[in-house]
Amino acid sequence: MLVSAKEMLQKAKAGKYAVGQFNINNLEWTKAVLLIAQEYKSPVILGVSEGAGKYMTGYKTVVGMVNGMMEELNITVPVALHLDHGSFEGCMKCVEAGFSSIMFDGSHYPIAENIEKTKELVKICADKGMSLEAEVGSIGGEEDGVIGNGEVADPKECKSIADLGVTMLAAGIGNIHGKYPANWTGLNFEVLAEIQKLTGEMPLVLHGGTGIPEDMIKKAISLGVAKINVNTECQLTFADATRKYIEAGKDLSGKGFDPRKLLAPGTDAIKATVKEKMELFGSIGKAE
């Protein structure tokens, strides 16, 4: 059964580890993440962007697939199904479809409007027992057409959003979605420490987990980051393994063209990436 991300993230923050949010794009992705979470007894968050939700034909399809898989695969670790970078309308659709967690990305609104809309969602999520993530200061890079420059959030704005009663807070600290450019200056830990001081117990979220050096990830966790989002890295390893399979001509021998065979190396590559991230984040064994 799907759960809100609240309890798993509060435990993670208190225990100085982080739970990974792994974005899902189809059946292979979802199955790979769930199997690894179960095998290594790690809580997990399945992230769905609005674009991926549309690709999978809609949020109800995603909820049906995830619930069905959890039952068929006997998944007993805590799993949250989370809308990533949701618009207000997207959030409402996911509430209706049966997601257990949503992120409202109001970072492109003026702060007053961001606060207004967040307040409304805080009430709805409290009624439904769902967790709610808010964002302050847009995260750099490209995400479904929203482009920023690795901005750094204002700690006081972070506090004003945290005080509304959201479950977790994503604050820009120089992180970027997608691949990091060669001239990237790294994470701003001074700002992170300041945000942590002002928001207290609130679990903080680090977006753009692909490409951040391991020592920076560990330092961010020590400063209150309890949720780290990974998407691009799984896409890259999936594509790489699939390319190698085809370049080796394996799709041309026997039944190698069968999608179950064709997509298997990529699926295994996702599993390996997810396991590696869970080890780095410290979440392995935490669901026992």
N, C-alpha and C positions, 0 to 999 in steps of 0.2 A: 504494500500500500504506500502511495506517495505521502511524504511528510513535508511540512514546512521546513525551511532551512534554518529556522531560528535556533533550535536546540543544538543542532550539529555545529553551528558557527559559534555559539556561546561557549560550548565545550572546547572548540578549537582555540578560541582566543585565550581561554583560561589555561589551556594545556600547551600554549605556545607552538601550535602547528597550524596548518591551513588546509581547508577542504578545496579540492579542485572543482572548478566548473568546466566541464568538457562539452563544447557545443556539438550538437548532433545534426546530421544532414539527411540521414536515411536509415534503413534497417540495419545495415552493416555497422554503421557508426554506433547506433544505440546498443546493439547486441555486444559489440566489443567493449564498450565502456562498462556496461552492467556486469558482464562476466568477470572483468578484471577487479571491479569493486568488490564483488562477492568473493572471488578467490583470495584477495588480499585483505579482506575484512576492513574495507575503508568506506566511510560515508562518501556520498558523491552527489554532485549537482549536475543535472543534464540541462544544458543551455540551449535555447532555441531562439534564433534571431527572427525578426518579422519576415525577412527574406526566405529563411529556411522553412519557416512555418508555411509560407505560401507555396514553396517548392513541394512540400510534403502534402499539399492540397488543403491544408487548414489545420487549426489547432485541435479540433476534435479528433482528427486522424492521428495526430501525434499522441494525444492522451490515450486513445484506444490502443495504439501500438505499444506504448510504454507500459500501460497497465497489463496488457495481455502478456507481454514479454516477462514482466516481473513475476506473474503467476506461473507461466510455463517454465521459466528457468529457476523457480524457487529462490528468488532474490530476497534475502532477509536483512541486508544492510540498509541503513537509512538512505533513501533516494528522494531528492527534491527535483521537480520539473519546473524549470524557471524560464520566464520570458526575458531575453537579453535585449537591452536597449529598446524597450517598448515605448511606443507613442501612447497617449492617454487612451485612444480608441483600441489600440492593440491590447493594452492592459485589461480593458473591460471585456474584450473577447476571450482572453485567457482565463479570466475569473469565471466566465460562463462555461468555458470548455472543460474546466476541471484541473487547471494547472495548480500546483501547490505553492508557487512562489512567482513573483513578478518583479521586474525592474522597470521603474518609470524613469525614462531619460528626459528630464525637463531642463537639461543643462543649457539648451539653446533658447529657453524662455528668459525674460527678465526675472530676476530673483523673486519678486513679489508673486508673479504668476506661477512660477515653479512651486513656491510654498503653497499657494491656493490649491493647485491640482494635487500636490502631494498629500495635503490634509484630507482631501476627499478620498484618496486611495488608502490612506492609513485606516480610516473608518471601515471601508469595505473589507480590507484584508483582516482587520481585527474580528469582524463578524464572521468571516469565513475560515479563520484559523490559518491564513496564508502569511508568508513572509514577504516583505517589501524592501527592495533596494532602491536607493535614490542616488543620483549623481550630481556632483557639484564640480564645475570647471570641466569643459569637455576634454575627453581623452584624445590624444593626438592620433594621426593616421586616418585611415579610411574605414568606415563601418557603414555599410548600406547607404552610401552616398553622403554621410555626415563627415566632414573633414575638419580636423583641428590641428594644432601644431605642438602637441605634447605640452599642453598648458598646465599651469600649476594653480591649484584651487586656493581660494582665500579661506584660511582656517576659521574665521568668524562666520563666513557663509556656511561652512560645513557644520558648525555648531547650531546655527539657526535651523538647518534642515534636520539634523540629528534630533533636535529637541521636539520635532513634530511627532516623534514616535515611530520612525521607520525602523526596520530590523537591522539593516546594514547599509553602509555608506561607501560609495565609490568616489574617491577624490582624485583628481588629476595631480600626479606628482612627477610629471615629465615622462610618463609612460605613453606608449604608442601602440595602436593596433597594427597587426601585420608585421612585416619585416622591419627591423630597425636600421635606419640609415647609418653609414659609416661615421658621420659627424655627430651622432647622438651623444649628449652630454651625461647621460645616466639619470638615476632617480634622485629626487631631491629629498634627502632624509631629514633635513632640518624642518621642512614644511610638514612632513609626515609625523615627526615627533610632536610638533605644535598641534596638529589636528588631533592626534591621539590624546594629548593633554586636555584639550577642550571637549572631546566627545566621550571620554572615559571608557565605560564598559563596551561601547558599541563596536561590533566587529567591522573592520575596514576591508575594503575590496580592492584588489589590484587587477586592473584590466590590462590586456596586452601582455600576457605572461610568456608569449613566445619570444625567445631571443634576449630575455633579461638574464645577465650572468647569474650563476648559482649563488655566489656570495651576496649579491644584491637581494635576491629572493629571500635568502635566510635572514638578512638584516631587516628586510621589510616585515617578515613574520615576527621577528623579535620586537618590532615597534607597533604591533597590534593588527597587522594584516591577517585575516582569518579565512579569506576566500580569494582564490587566484584563478583567473579565467584563461583557458587555453583553447585555441581554435585553429589558428594558422598552422601550428606545428603538426597537428594530426593530419591536416589537409596535405601538407608537404610530404610527410612520410608515406601517406596513402598513395599519393601520385607517383612518388619515386619507386615504390615497390611494384606498382601496377605497370609502370614504364618498363622496368627491368624484366618482368614476366613476359611482356609482349616483345621486347627487343630480343629476348632469348628464343623467341618463336614458339613458346610453350602453348600459345593459344591455337597453334596450327597442328599440334600433334594430339591424336586421340580426341577426347572430348574436352580439350583444353579451352575451347571457346565457351563452354557452359558458364553462365555468369557466376554460378557457385564456385567454380574453379578459378575463373578469371579475377574475381574480386577477393579471393581468399588471401593472397599475399598482402594486399593493401589492408585488409581487415586485421591480419596478424601484426602489421606495422603499427596500426592504431593502438592495438593492445600493448605493444612494447612501449610506445610513447606514453600512454596513460600510466602504465606501471612505473616508468621512470619518473614521471611527474609526481605521482603519489609518494614515491620514496623521498624525493626532494622536499615535498611539502610536509612530510612527517605524518601523513594521515593513515598509513598502513597499520592495520591491527587495532585501530581506534574504534571500530564498530563492534568489537567483541564484548 
